[in-house]
Amino acid sequence: MVQLLVKDIISSTVAISNTAGLKAFDTVRKYVLSEQQVILSFAGIENLTSAFCNAMIGKLYMQFGEKHIDSLVKFANVDNEVWQEKIRTAKILGVDEKFRNADQENISQLFA
């Protein structure tokens, strides 16, 4: 099992942008494609946003499915309850198309 530090992948202690999330997605994706188990550690991360989680975690779940990601990827050093909720929501967005569509509709209504 390989342990990856988010801060090393994105070269930052703040995991806040969609771009950084996609960079982390690309890194983790390589391990998932080769069926290697990964511990993704958030140690040293000072800020975590939904944009980052959706781009990385949501996309992993959307592309590979819940059972596959749950069997290969573990999240560590997520002691903050707000961060845990962001990760949980990103997972739901990735696996539940109805939830994803409803979320997009709610966001669209904010800008209407």
N, C-alpha and C positions, 0 to 999 in steps of 0.2 A: 504494500500500500504506500502510495506517494503522498507526502504532505506538501501542499502549496500554500504560500502566504499571499493573500490578496495584495498586500502592500508591495510585495516584490513584483507581482505580475503587472500591476498598474503604475509602478514607480511613484507611489504617493501614499500618504496616510489618510487621504480623503477619497472615499469611493462614492462620488456624487454624480458623475456624468454618464450619459448613455454611451458615449464613446469608450469610456473606461470599462463599462459593463460589457460591451462587445469585445473588447480586448481580453477580458477575463473569460468570457464565453469561448472565444477561439482557443485559448490555452486549455481550458477544461475539456472542451470538445475533443481535442486530440487524444486525451486519455480515455474518454468514453468510447470513442471509435475503436481504440485498441483493447477495450474491455478491461482496463486497469482501474482498480479502486483508488479513489482520491479522497483525501481529507483536505477540505478547503478552509483554511484558517483565517479568521478576521482579526487575529492578534495584531495590535499596533494600528488598527484602523480607528480614526478619531471621529469620522462622520460617514454615515451610510444613508443613501437616499433610495426612494422607490425607483427612480429612473435607472440607477445602477442595477438594482435587484431585478427589475423587469427585463433589462437588456441581457443580463447574464443568466439568472436563475429561470426566469419565465421562458426565455428562449430555449434553454436546455430541456425543460419539461415539455415544451411545445414540440421540439424537434425529435426527442427520443422517447417520450412517454414517462409516466410516473413510476412504474415498476422498475424500468431500466435505470433511471437516474437514482431512485431511492436505493437500488442495490449497489451502485457504483460510487456515488458522491455523498460524502458526509460533511456537514458544516460544523466548524469548531470555533470556540471563542466568540460566541454570540450571546453574551451575558445580558445585554440590554433588551428589555421586553419590547420596546418600540422596534428595534432591529429585527427581533424574532417575528414580529407581526408583518414587517415589510417583506421578509423572506417567505413567510407563509402565504401572503397575498400574491407575491410573484409566482409562487408555485401554482396557486389556484388559477391565476391568469393564464399560465402556460398549459394547464391540463383541461380547463373548463371553458369551452368556446362560448357558451351562453353567458357566463360570468364576464368573459373578456369583451364580448359584444355589448353587454349592458354597461360595463365600465366605460367603454369608448363612447357610448351614447350619452352617458352622464357628463363626460368631459366636453363633448361637442355642445351640449346644452349650455355649459358655462360661457362659451364663446359666441353663442347665437345672438 
